[in-house]
Amino acid sequence: MGEHLRLYSYWRSSAAYRVRIGLNLKGLSYEILPVHLVRDGGQQHQPDYAAKNPQHLVPTLLHGTRVVRQSLAILEYLDEAWPSPRLLPMTARDRARVRALAQMVTSDIHPLNNLRVLQYFENTWHVPHAERDDWIKHWILEGFTAMESLLSQDSATGVYCHGQSPGMADCCLIPQIFNARRFGVDMDAFPTLVRIEQACLALPAFDHARPERQPDAQ
């Protein structure tokens, strides 16, 4: 597993942010290959990148000659290729819980607020910015309300989303909170999420993955 790791990333992409956290938690060395999602009509649409990722999305991980796409698939690949420290727990029951928490973000919140959705609103439907921002906040608030309930009422929640070690669910939650703050979501109603966020961002693996710390940050 000694091949060079390269990550196609955009500083403000929450999907790429998840993978940066995962790589950092594993203590892996990797090279960032920036893909600007807005400049030049979106560099993700250029033929060279589209050949690697036909969805025209980031992140894409290169591990030697292997190409791995989709942030959750990449995180699971990292966990299988470098099993320690774990991003997913040992037991099937606990893994199901962590995957469910992660997917609440990656399947139910983030896709409704993705850049390509917002660009479609703006460029095709000409939705005013105020209404677009209401859309973003609505779906984040719905998702976070459910996550706050699940995390605050489950004894399996510890310092982090699951127990005393950060894992896949935290990799997904922290970038989504970054997006929420970016769009002005009031986080006062989500004390458990904020507590977990503070614990995570105190760790170098999360701190070094922050958007503003990336080489392509604007």
C-alpha positions in Angstrom: 0.0 0.0 0.0 3.0 2.3 -0.5 1.7 4.0 -3.7 1.4 7.7 -3.8 -2.0 9.2 -2.7 -3.4 12.1 -4.7 -6.8 13.8 -4.0 -8.7 15.9 -6.5 -10.2 18.4 -4.2 -11.9 21.9 -4.0 -11.3 23.9 -0.9 -15.0 24.5 -0.2 -16.4 21.2 -1.3 -17.8 19.5 1.8 -17.5 16.1 0.1 -13.7 16.6 -0.5 -13.5 18.1 3.1 -14.8 14.7 4.4 -12.1 12.8 2.7 -9.4 15.2 3.8 -10.4 14.6 7.4 -10.4 10.8 6.8 -6.9 10.9 5.3 -5.6 13.0 8.1 -7.2 10.8 10.8 -5.4 7.9 9.2 -2.1 9.8 9.3 -1.6 9.4 5.5 0.5 11.6 3.3 -1.3 12.8 0.2 -1.1 15.4 -2.5 -3.9 17.9 -3.2 -4.8 18.3 -6.8 -7.1 21.4 -6.9 -10.2 21.4 -9.1 -11.9 24.8 -9.1 -15.6 24.2 -9.4 -16.5 27.7 -10.6 -13.5 29.1 -12.5 -13.5 28.5 -16.3 -17.1 27.3 -16.2 -16.0 24.7 -13.7 -12.8 22.8 -14.1 -14.5 19.5 -13.2 -16.1 19.6 -16.6 -12.8 19.7 -18.5 -12.1 16.5 -20.5 -9.0 15.4 -18.6 -10.8 15.4 -15.2 -14.1 14.2 -16.6 -12.3 11.1 -17.9 -11.4 10.3 -14.3 -14.8 11.2 -12.9 -17.6 11.1 -15.4 -20.0 12.6 -12.8 -17.9 15.8 -13.0 -17.7 15.8 -9.2 -15.0 16.0 -6.5 -13.5 14.3 -4.7 -11.6 11.6 -6.6 -8.8 9.7 -5.0 -5.9 8.3 -6.9 -4.0 5.5 -5.2 -1.3 4.5 -7.5 -3.2 3.4 -10.6 -6.5 2.9 -8.7 -9.2 5.6 -9.0 -11.8 5.8 -6.2 -14.8 8.0 -6.4 -17.6 9.1 -4.1 -16.6 10.4 -0.6 -18.1 7.5 1.5 -16.7 4.9 -0.8 -13.3 6.6 -0.4 -13.6 6.7 3.4 -14.5 3.0 3.4 -11.6 2.2 1.1 -9.2 4.0 3.4 -10.6 2.0 6.4 -10.1 -1.3 4.6 -6.6 -0.4 3.2 -5.4 1.2 6.4 -7.4 -0.4 9.2 -6.0 1.7 12.1 -7.2 4.0 13.5 -10.7 2.9 12.5 -13.3 5.1 10.9 -16.0 2.5 11.3 -16.6 0.5 14.6 -15.9 -3.2 15.1 -19.5 -4.5 15.4 -22.1 -4.7 12.7 -24.6 -2.9 14.9 -22.3 0.0 15.6 -21.2 0.2 12.0 -24.8 0.5 10.9 -25.3 3.3 13.3 -22.3 5.3 12.1 -23.2 4.7 8.4 -26.7 5.9 9.1 -25.5 9.1 10.7 -23.0 9.6 7.8 -25.7 9.0 5.2 -28.1 11.5 6.8 -25.6 14.1 5.7 -24.4 12.6 2.4 -27.7 11.3 1.1 -30.3 13.6 2.7 -28.8 17.0 3.5 -25.9 17.7 1.2 -27.3 16.6 -2.2 -30.1 19.2 -1.8 -27.5 22.0 -1.3 -24.8 20.9 -3.7 -23.3 23.5 -6.0 -24.7 22.0 -9.1 -28.3 22.2 -7.6 -27.8 25.8 -6.7 -26.3 26.6 -10.1 -29.4 25.0 -11.7 -31.7 27.1 -9.6 -29.8 30.2 -10.5 -29.0 29.6 -14.2 -32.0 27.6 -15.4 -34.8 28.6 -13.1 -33.5 32.1 -12.2 -34.5 31.5 -8.5 -33.8 34.7 -6.5 -30.9 34.4 -4.0 -33.2 34.9 -1.0 -35.4 32.0 -2.0 -32.4 29.8 -2.8 -30.9 30.5 0.6 -34.2 29.6 2.2 -34.1 26.3 0.4 -30.6 25.6 1.7 -31.5 26.5 5.3 -34.7 24.5 5.3 -33.0 21.2 4.4 -30.1 21.7 6.7 -32.5 22.5 9.6 -34.6 19.4 8.8 -31.5 17.2 8.8 -29.8 18.7 11.8 -33.1 18.5 13.8 -33.1 14.7 13.2 -29.4 14.3 13.9 -29.6 16.3 17.1 -32.4 14.1 18.3 -30.6 10.9 17.5 -27.2 11.9 18.9 -28.5 13.5 22.1 -30.7 10.6 23.1 -28.4 7.7 22.3 -25.9 6.5 24.9 -23.6 5.3 22.1 -22.9 9.0 21.4 -19.7 10.0 23.2 -17.2 12.8 22.8 -17.8 12.3 19.1 -20.7 11.0 17.1 -20.0 7.5 18.2 -18.0 6.8 21.3 -14.7 8.3 22.3 -12.9 8.3 18.9 -13.7 10.3 15.8 -14.9 8.3 12.8 -16.9 8.4 9.5 -19.9 10.2 11.0 -17.8 13.0 12.3 -16.0 13.2 8.9 -19.4 14.0 7.4 -20.9 16.1 10.1 -18.2 18.7 10.5 -18.1 19.8 6.8 -21.9 20.1 6.8 -21.8 22.3 9.9 -19.2 24.4 8.0 -21.8 24.8 5.2 -24.5 25.6 7.7 -22.5 28.4 9.2 -21.6 29.6 5.8 -25.3 30.0 4.9 -26.2 31.6 8.2 -28.0 28.7 9.9 -28.5 29.4 13.6 -26.8 26.5 15.4 -28.2 27.3 18.9 -30.9 24.7 18.5 -28.2 21.9 18.0 -26.1 21.9 21.2 -25.0 18.3 20.7 -23.8 18.9 17.2 -21.9 22.0 18.3 -20.3 20.1 21.2 -19.1 17.4 18.8 -17.9 20.1 16.3 -15.8 21.8 19.0 -14.3 18.4 20.0 -13.4 17.5 16.4 -12.0 20.9 15.4 -9.6 20.7 18.4 -7.9 17.8 16.7 -5.2 18.4 14.2 -6.7 16.0 11.7 -9.9 18.2 11.5 -8.1 21.5 11.9 -5.7 20.8 9.0 -8.6 19.8 6.7 -10.5 23.1 7.2 -11.3 24.8 3.9 -9.4 28.0 4.7 -6.2 25.9 5.3 -6.2 24.4 1.8 -3.7 25.4 -0.9 -6.5 26.5 -3.2 -8.5 28.5 -0.6 -9.9 31.8 -1.9 
